[in-house]
Amino acid sequence: MSNSTRRTMLRLGAAALAAPAIVAATSVRAQGVTKWRMQALWGGGTTPMKYEENFCARVKELTGGSLEITPFAGGQIVPAAQAFDAVRGGAFEMMKTFDGYTAGKIPAHGFSSTVPFGFPEADQYEAWFYERDGLELARESYAPAGLTYVAPTVYGEEPIHSRVPITRIADMNGLKGRFVGLASAVMADFGVSVSPLPTSEVYSALDKGLIDIADRGDIKANYEEGLHEVAKFLILPGVHQPSTATSYVANTRAYEALDDQQKAALAVAAREISGTLRQNILVANGEYIAKFQEAGVEILDLDPQDVADGRIKALDSWKAAAKDALSTRMMESQIALMKELRLL
């Protein structure tokens, strides 16, 4: 990011509550309107998708209408698995993705998406991106593909849904479970027989007993999907995904064609959405845990010391997953912050 971009972003951030002034100052632009398309992760009408629509509206507002991004739901332009290559090839300009999906090809993405037994609080994970070198490392991971990592959306844990009671992490040993990204490797090291099923197959796999435990999404989304019907235990904290980062990623050629204000608007809007979605999920968690309980689901809380001990054990799994220099740097940066936060 150029110095002028940083200065512009700071000005926009300070004026976040005075958007009309920004609009008035930039309503007429000689170069016309830049129009982008963005495919998100989420289904149409879902809460996260509404926040992607808010993101696009905020970018338009901050740029005085000079950058218009049309949001599309997951799979609406191309199948979700093809989004990376589609944005890379210029089929559309931006995607909202989960880096864990590409961790098999880009090991660093296991650490820029979610770290099993890692940062237990979303603010800690977001601090790594913004107060340490997380953003720079994430951008370095995408650059060779002709893609630009713009910013993360960071929120809290995703629970584990189970057909059997789990009161200790050791109880997961020998179970069959659905996990993706870095969680696949880490949970396997904890004795889980892992199957990386698509999200769409989690309900039926639990229902048929093909798996015993599963990760899927946040608490509200999982209730709306009906997981209370097929898994009578909800395990907290979600040690496989204690905090989560999804990411805005743009085609580099399209991104570099933007002016500094447009680039800064993307960064400011992304950080605003990260905070507002996280707060929405935080409030919804309490409401929907109650709904799970009303549906007969038992909430089981793991002992904090058991989780802390698991984090120490997971270190070996993280090191094994850091298969190249970049992923090793990313992991070491996170471990250093965890030590300062007295998590390790």
C-alpha positions as CSV (number, residue, x, y, z in Angstrom):
1,M,0.0,0.0,0.0
2,S,1.4,3.4,-1.0
3,N,1.9,6.1,1.6
4,S,-0.7,8.2,-0.2
5,T,-3.2,5.3,0.1
6,R,-2.4,4.9,3.8
7,R,-3.0,8.7,4.3
8,T,-6.3,8.5,2.4
9,M,-7.4,5.5,4.4
10,L,-6.7,7.2,7.6
11,R,-8.7,10.3,6.5
12,L,-11.6,8.1,5.5
13,G,-11.5,6.1,8.7
14,A,-11.6,9.3,10.8
15,A,-14.6,10.4,8.7
16,A,-16.5,7.2,8.8
17,L,-19.4,8.8,10.6
18,A,-19.4,11.7,8.2
19,A,-19.9,9.9,4.9
20,P,-22.1,12.6,3.4
21,A,-19.2,15.0,3.4
22,I,-17.1,12.5,1.6
23,V,-19.8,11.9,-1.0
24,A,-20.3,15.6,-1.5
25,A,-16.6,16.1,-2.1
26,T,-16.3,13.4,-4.7
27,S,-19.6,13.3,-6.4
28,V,-18.2,14.4,-9.7
29,R,-15.4,12.4,-11.1
30,A,-13.9,13.0,-14.6
31,Q,-13.0,9.4,-15.0
32,G,-16.5,8.1,-14.6
33,V,-17.7,5.1,-12.7
34,T,-15.8,1.8,-12.2
35,K,-18.1,-1.2,-12.0
36,W,-17.0,-4.4,-10.3
37,R,-18.7,-7.7,-9.6
38,M,-18.1,-9.7,-6.4
39,Q,-19.1,-13.3,-5.6
40,A,-19.4,-14.0,-1.9
41,L,-19.4,-17.2,0.1
42,W,-22.9,-17.1,1.3
43,G,-26.4,-18.0,0.1
44,G,-28.8,-15.3,-0.9
45,G,-30.9,-13.8,1.9
46,T,-28.6,-15.0,4.7
47,T,-27.3,-12.7,7.4
48,P,-23.6,-12.8,6.2
49,M,-24.8,-12.1,2.6
50,K,-26.7,-9.0,3.8
51,Y,-23.4,-7.7,5.3
52,E,-21.7,-8.2,1.9
53,E,-24.4,-6.1,0.4
54,N,-23.7,-3.5,3.1
55,F,-20.0,-3.6,2.2
56,C,-20.7,-2.8,-1.4
57,A,-23.1,0.0,-0.5
58,R,-20.5,1.5,1.9
59,V,-17.8,1.4,-0.8
60,K,-20.1,3.3,-3.2
61,E,-20.9,5.8,-0.5
62,L,-17.2,6.4,0.5
63,T,-16.2,6.9,-3.2
64,G,-19.1,9.2,-4.1
65,G,-20.4,6.6,-6.5
66,S,-17.1,6.2,-8.4
67,L,-16.8,2.5,-7.5
68,E,-19.9,0.3,-7.7
69,I,-19.6,-3.3,-6.7
70,T,-22.5,-5.6,-7.4
71,P,-22.6,-8.5,-4.9
72,F,-23.5,-12.0,-6.0
73,A,-24.3,-15.0,-3.6
74,G,-22.1,-18.0,-3.5
75,G,-22.1,-20.0,-6.7
76,Q,-24.2,-17.4,-8.5
77,I,-21.6,-16.6,-11.1
78,V,-19.4,-19.7,-10.9
79,P,-19.3,-22.7,-8.5
80,A,-17.6,-21.7,-5.3
81,A,-14.6,-24.0,-5.9
82,Q,-13.9,-22.1,-9.2
83,A,-14.0,-18.6,-7.7
84,F,-10.2,-18.4,-7.1
85,D,-9.4,-19.1,-10.8
86,A,-12.3,-17.0,-12.1
87,V,-11.1,-13.8,-10.2
88,R,-7.5,-14.6,-11.2
89,G,-8.5,-14.8,-14.8
90,G,-10.6,-11.6,-14.7
91,A,-14.1,-13.2,-15.1
92,F,-15.1,-10.9,-12.2
93,E,-13.1,-8.5,-10.1
94,M,-13.5,-9.6,-6.5
95,M,-14.5,-12.5,-4.3
96,K,-15.2,-13.0,-0.6
97,T,-13.5,-16.3,0.2
98,F,-12.3,-18.5,3.1
99,D,-8.5,-19.0,2.7
100,G,-8.8,-22.5,4.3
101,Y,-10.3,-23.8,1.0
102,T,-6.9,-23.2,-0.7
103,A,-4.7,-24.3,2.2
104,G,-3.9,-27.5,0.3
105,K,-2.2,-25.5,-2.5
106,I,-1.1,-22.5,-0.5
107,P,0.0,-23.6,3.0
108,A,-0.1,-20.1,4.4
109,H,-3.8,-20.0,3.9
110,G,-4.2,-22.5,6.7
111,F,-3.0,-19.7,9.0
112,S,-4.8,-16.7,7.5
113,S,-8.3,-18.4,7.7
114,T,-8.5,-20.0,11.1
115,V,-6.0,-21.7,13.4
116,P,-7.3,-24.7,15.4
117,F,-6.6,-24.1,19.1
118,G,-5.3,-20.7,18.1
119,F,-6.5,-17.2,19.1
120,P,-9.6,-17.8,21.3
121,E,-10.9,-14.2,20.8
122,A,-11.7,-12.7,17.4
123,D,-10.1,-9.3,18.5
124,Q,-6.8,-11.1,19.1
125,Y,-6.9,-12.6,15.6
126,E,-7.8,-9.3,14.0
127,A,-5.0,-7.6,16.0
128,W,-2.6,-10.0,14.3
129,F,-3.7,-8.8,10.9
130,Y,-3.7,-5.1,11.7
131,E,-1.2,-4.6,14.5
132,R,1.4,-7.1,13.4
133,D,2.3,-8.3,9.9
134,G,-0.8,-10.4,9.1
135,L,-2.1,-8.2,6.3
136,E,1.3,-8.1,4.6
137,L,1.8,-11.8,4.9
138,A,-1.7,-12.5,3.5
139,R,-1.0,-10.2,0.6
140,E,2.2,-12.0,-0.1
141,S,0.4,-15.3,-0.2
142,Y,-1.9,-14.1,-3.0
143,A,0.4,-12.0,-5.1
144,P,2.0,-14.8,-7.2
145,A,-1.5,-15.7,-8.4
146,G,-2.2,-12.2,-9.7
147,L,-4.6,-11.6,-6.8
148,T,-4.6,-8.9,-4.1
149,Y,-5.7,-9.6,-0.5
150,V,-7.7,-6.5,0.5
151,A,-8.8,-7.2,4.1
152,P,-10.3,-9.9,6.4
153,T,-13.6,-10.2,8.1
154,V,-12.9,-11.6,11.5
155,Y,-15.5,-13.2,13.8
156,G,-15.6,-15.7,16.6
157,E,-15.9,-19.4,17.1
158,E,-17.8,-22.0,15.1
159,P,-19.1,-24.8,17.3
160,I,-18.8,-28.5,17.0
161,H,-22.0,-30.4,16.6
162,S,-22.0,-34.0,17.8
163,R,-24.1,-37.1,17.9
164,V,-22.4,-38.2,21.1
165,P,-21.5,-36.4,24.3
166,I,-18.0,-34.9,24.4
167,T,-16.7,-33.4,27.7
168,R,-13.0,-33.7,27.1
169,I,-10.9,-33.1,24.0
170,A,-9.7,-36.7,24.4
171,D,-13.3,-37.9,23.8
172,M,-12.9,-36.9,20.1
173,N,-10.3,-39.6,19.6
174,G,-11.7,-42.3,17.4
175,L,-14.7,-40.3,16.2
176,K,-15.5,-39.5,12.5
177,G,-15.6,-35.8,11.8
178,R,-16.1,-33.2,9.1
179,F,-13.4,-30.5,9.1
180,V,-11.7,-28.5,6.4
181,G,-8.5,-26.4,6.0
182,L,-5.9,-26.6,8.7
183,A,-8.5,-28.1,11.0
184,S,-8.4,-31.3,8.9
185,A,-4.7,-31.9,9.8
186,V,-4.9,-30.7,13.4
187,M,-8.1,-32.7,14.3
188,A,-6.6,-35.8,12.6
189,D,-3.6,-35.4,15.0
190,F,-6.1,-35.5,17.8
191,G,-7.4,-38.8,16.7
192,V,-10.4,-37.8,14.6
193,S,-11.0,-39.7,11.3
194,V,-11.5,-36.6,9.1
195,S,-13.7,-36.3,6.1
196,P,-13.6,-32.8,4.3
197,L,-17.2,-32.9,3.2
198,P,-18.8,-29.9,1.5
199,T,-20.9,-27.7,3.8
200,S,-24.0,-28.7,1.9
201,E,-23.5,-32.4,3.0
202,V,-23.1,-31.8,6.7
203,Y,-26.7,-32.3,7.7
204,S,-27.2,-35.5,5.8
205,A,-23.9,-36.9,6.9
206,L,-24.8,-36.4,10.6
207,D,-28.3,-37.6,10.0
208,K,-27.1,-40.9,8.4
209,G,-24.3,-41.4,11.0
210,L,-21.6,-41.1,8.4
211,I,-19.9,-38.7,10.8
212,D,-20.1,-38.3,14.5
213,I,-19.0,-34.7,14.8
214,A,-19.0,-31.7,12.4
215,D,-17.9,-28.2,11.8
216,R,-20.2,-26.2,9.6
217,G,-20.7,-22.5,10.3
218,D,-21.7,-20.1,13.1
219,I,-24.3,-21.0,15.7
220,K,-27.2,-19.1,14.1
221,A,-26.4,-20.4,10.6
222,N,-26.3,-24.0,11.9
223,Y,-29.6,-23.7,13.7
224,E,-31.2,-22.3,10.5
225,E,-29.7,-25.3,8.6
226,G,-31.5,-27.6,11.1
227,L,-28.5,-29.2,12.8
228,H,-30.4,-29.4,16.0
229,E,-32.5,-32.1,14.3
230,V,-29.5,-34.4,13.7
231,A,-26.9,-33.7,16.4
232,K,-28.1,-33.5,20.0
233,F,-24.9,-32.1,21.5
234,L,-23.3,-28.7,20.8
235,I,-19.6,-28.4,22.0
236,L,-18.1,-25.1,23.0
237,P,-15.6,-23.6,22.5
238,G,-15.1,-24.6,18.9
239,V,-11.5,-25.6,19.4
240,H,-11.2,-26.5,15.7
241,Q,-12.1,-22.9,14.7
242,P,-11.9,-20.6,17.8
243,S,-11.8,-17.5,15.6
244,T,-12.4,-17.1,11.9
245,A,-11.2,-14.9,9.0
246,T,-12.9,-14.7,5.7
247,S,-11.3,-12.4,3.1
248,Y,-11.9,-9.9,0.4
249,V,-9.6,-10.7,-2.6
250,A,-9.4,-8.8,-5.8
251,N,-7.9,-9.3,-9.2
252,T,-4.6,-7.4,-9.0
253,R,-4.9,-5.8,-12.4
254,A,-8.3,-4.5,-11.6
255,Y,-7.2,-3.4,-8.1
256,E,-4.2,-1.5,-9.4
257,A,-6.4,0.4,-11.9
258,L,-8.3,2.0,-8.9
259,D,-7.2,5.4,-7.6
260,D,-6.0,5.8,-4.0
261,Q,-9.4,6.9,-2.6
262,Q,-11.1,3.8,-4.1
263,K,-8.5,1.5,-2.6
264,A,-8.8,3.2,0.7
265,A,-12.6,2.9,0.6
266,L,-12.3,-0.9,0.1
267,A,-10.1,-1.1,3.2
268,V,-12.2,1.1,5.4
269,A,-15.5,-0.6,4.4
270,A,-14.0,-4.0,4.9
271,R,-12.9,-3.2,8.5
272,E,-16.3,-1.7,9.3
273,I,-18.0,-4.8,8.1
274,S,-15.7,-7.0,10.1
275,G,-16.7,-5.3,13.3
276,T,-20.4,-5.0,12.6
277,L,-20.8,-8.6,11.5
278,R,-18.8,-9.8,14.5
279,Q,-21.1,-7.9,16.8
280,N,-24.1,-9.3,15.1
281,I,-22.8,-12.9,15.5
282,L,-21.9,-12.2,19.1
283,V,-25.5,-11.2,20.0
284,A,-27.0,-13.9,17.9
285,N,-25.0,-16.6,19.6
286,G,-26.8,-16.1,22.9
287,E,-30.2,-16.1,21.2
288,Y,-29.6,-19.2,19.2
289,I,-27.9,-21.2,21.9
290,A,-31.2,-20.8,23.7
291,K,-33.0,-22.0,20.6
292,F,-30.8,-25.1,20.5
293,Q,-31.6,-25.8,24.1
294,E,-35.3,-25.4,23.5
295,A,-34.9,-28.0,20.7
296,G,-33.4,-30.5,23.2
297,V,-29.8,-30.0,22.3
298,E,-27.4,-30.2,25.3
299,I,-24.7,-27.6,25.4
300,L,-21.3,-29.0,26.6
301,D,-18.5,-26.7,27.6
302,L,-14.9,-27.9,27.5
303,D,-12.7,-27.1,30.5
304,P,-10.5,-24.1,29.8
305,Q,-7.4,-25.9,31.0
306,D,-8.1,-28.8,28.7
307,V,-8.3,-26.3,25.8
308,A,-5.0,-24.6,26.9
309,D,-3.3,-28.0,27.1
310,G,-4.7,-28.8,23.6
311,R,-3.1,-25.5,22.3
312,I,0.3,-26.7,23.4
313,K,-0.2,-30.1,21.8
314,A,-1.4,-28.4,18.6
315,L,1.9,-26.6,18.2
316,D,3.4,-29.8,16.6
317,S,0.4,-29.9,14.2
318,W,0.9,-26.3,13.2
319,K,4.6,-26.8,12.5
320,A,3.9,-29.8,10.3
321,A,1.3,-27.8,8.3
322,A,3.8,-24.9,7.7
323,K,5.2,-26.5,4.6
324,D,7.0,-23.5,3.1
325,A,8.9,-20.4,4.1
326,L,5.8,-18.1,4.0
327,S,3.5,-20.3,6.0
328,T,6.4,-20.8,8.5
329,R,6.8,-17.0,8.9
330,M,3.0,-16.6,9.3
331,M,2.9,-19.3,12.0
332,E,5.9,-17.9,13.8
333,S,4.4,-14.5,13.8
334,Q,1.1,-15.8,15.3
335,I,3.0,-17.8,17.9
336,A,5.0,-14.8,19.0
337,L,1.8,-12.8,19.6
338,M,0.1,-15.7,21.4
339,K,3.1,-15.8,23.7
340,E,2.9,-12.1,24.4
341,L,-0.9,-12.6,25.1
342,R,0.1,-15.4,27.5
343,L,-1.8,-18.0,25.5
344,L,1.3,-20.1,25.2
